[in-house]
Structures are given as structure tokens and as C-alpha cells.
Amino acid sequence: MEIVLRPFEPGDEAAFRDLNEAWIREYFSIEEKDSQVLGDPVRHILQEGGSIYMALQGGKPVGCCALIAAGEGCLELAKMAVDKDLRGSGIGRKLLVFVVEQARQAGATRLFLETNHKLEAAIHLYEAVGFSRIPADRGHVSPYARSDVAMEIELRR
């Protein structure tokens, strides 16, 4: 079935929260920053200059990813999730490639992300798209206790 990728629309809040809470609970626990961002993504991402993208299959949200404003020319790729039953089907790769291109078109010159060493499939996907590991403390202090891997990609226009 075809995957449709599109910007966040009013009404996507619950799907964005549910998709993210599912993977976080699977591997970790919900942290205070998760509760804030997932509880009000419009306020904490969109109104702060970021964007959110949704992946839909048959009209149903099956994936999501956010770009969070992080300074001049820099965006954080965050809150990427794919429905557990559809992982490994290519949705994550399509969504990631799409979001990286959206960042490039928005004028970003650098994207960074934080993840955890346990999420090997995600790390492999990020590396396949061009992200590389950087020191975790490189100019950014994570609000998430689970974050122990930092990655970045330089964007060329």
C-alpha cells in the first residue's frame, strides 16, 4: 500500500503522541521532556519554528518525524517513530529521506539527532542516509537521560 508523506495537520496530535510513546515505552520510559513535547507538539515544536511530518498508509498515520529549531542553520531531527507492526518495511527510510530534504529546502545546513546505542536498526538507518556519529557533548546538552549517541549530517544545497 502506498505511503503518503505530508506536513503535520490539526488533528495529528494524538497520532504523533501515540506513535512516539509506543516506541519510547518499548525500550525506555517516558521522561518529563517527552511529556511536554508530546503533550503539546504545536506549542513545543511548531510554534518554536520547527515542523512535523506524518507518514500515512491508507489514510492512517503510521509514522512521524519532527524537525526542531536549534539555532542558525541547524535543526534537530527528533521524535521519529514508525508503527511497530510496520517497522522494517521501508517507511522509516522514506520518512527520513523526506524529512532531510525538507530541512535542506528550509535552508538548514546541519541536522543533528540524539539516540541510544540500543536502537541499532535506527542508527544503521541514520548512517545509511548520511548521518555520522559525533561526541555526545558537542555543543549540546541533551534533556533526555536515554540519549547516549549523537549524530549529524551536513546539508549541501
ABEGO torsion letter per residue (X at the ends): XBBBBBBBBBGAAAAAAAAAAAAAAAABBBBAAAAAAAABAAAAAAAAGBBBBBBBBGGBBABBBBBBBAEBGBBBBBGBBBBAAABGAGAAAAAAAAAAAAAAAAGBABBBBBBBAABAAAAAAAAAAGBBBBBAABGBBBABAABABBBBBBBBX
